Amino acid sequence: MKKRSFRKIWMVAMSVLLIFMATGCGKNNEKEEKKVTTSSGEELPVLRVAIMPFVTSLPTEYIVENNLDEKAGFKIETIMFSTGAPMNEALAADEWDVGAMGAAAVTGVANYDMMIIGEVLESTDGLAVFTKPDSKMAKVKGTNPSFPSVLGDADSVKGTTISLPVGTAQHFTTLKWLEKIGLEGTDVNIVNMETAQAYQALQAGEADATALNVPTFFEAEKDGMVQVGNLADLGTRYVDMVVANRKAVEKKEELLQKYISVLFEANAALEADKEAAAELMHQWLTDVGAETSLENCKSDLERVFFISKEDMGERTIGTFAKELGEFYVDQGQLEPDVIDKLDNNVIDKFTK
């Protein structure tokens, strides 16, 4: 009896201990606000900013390079991603607080509860579907009189293979082009590849067409590839948006407001001096290992307009995202409920 009683007491005690340990570990595992100490000895809260090696993230590089974050009372910690798709996936793991992206923001809202809280820039060129000069689609003109620059038709394009990174601006551009010639995404074979590999597939004859953004866009032009559809000619102005982790919106509101403020400051400076912006962009991309040239950076900057706080007063956040969402729904790429999600996840309180 005594042994049984002792064993029973021991089991109860162990259970209580395990519960206590689990509770304690749970508290310890809760992420506390990260802080860093600057060279001046000041302790500042950290904001995790997701970036990509494109002009989209140049304003963040400007902020860091000019210490605008520290002057505003916080410190940026950048996390690099190759495209918007892996950046979206990392959001599910709570790896970043805020960032910027284009078309991938819609899938981020749809699948990862991403928030859209601002706009970075608007593009007027630099996104297109390319093919080889001797391809059938390159020789078909005038299919859609409303869009005279569009090449190709249903007969020359249906069943072809198009290489591109799925869920990105290139994907959206391709679907827009297909729409203008009377086709849908299901009428072609879309192969998911990173941009550089996608272009190599076209060059090697493994793809009939490819959708490119800069700087590969410029390479294709120099190589004599033919544009069958350029987004700027398809009735859409492409916008890169400021996106955020819902947790950051709820728990780091002050930091996000400071980030948006210095982002607008950076945008104004970059727009005012494109020569200096090109030099900064070239140095930054070289430092992170991206293949580029000063000439490409200048060309890239010529096709974009950085949005300032004053500009935002005349714009409505989420207009482009909603256009994207509706288009993807019509194409069967996303479920209809994404429209409601966009209504709920687009907020303008940080840009007012």
Order of alpha helices (4+ residues) and beta strands (2+ residues): alpha-beta-beta-alpha-alpha-beta-alpha-beta-alpha-beta-beta-alpha-beta-alpha-beta-alpha-beta-alpha-beta-beta-alpha-alpha-alpha-alpha-beta-alpha-alpha-alpha
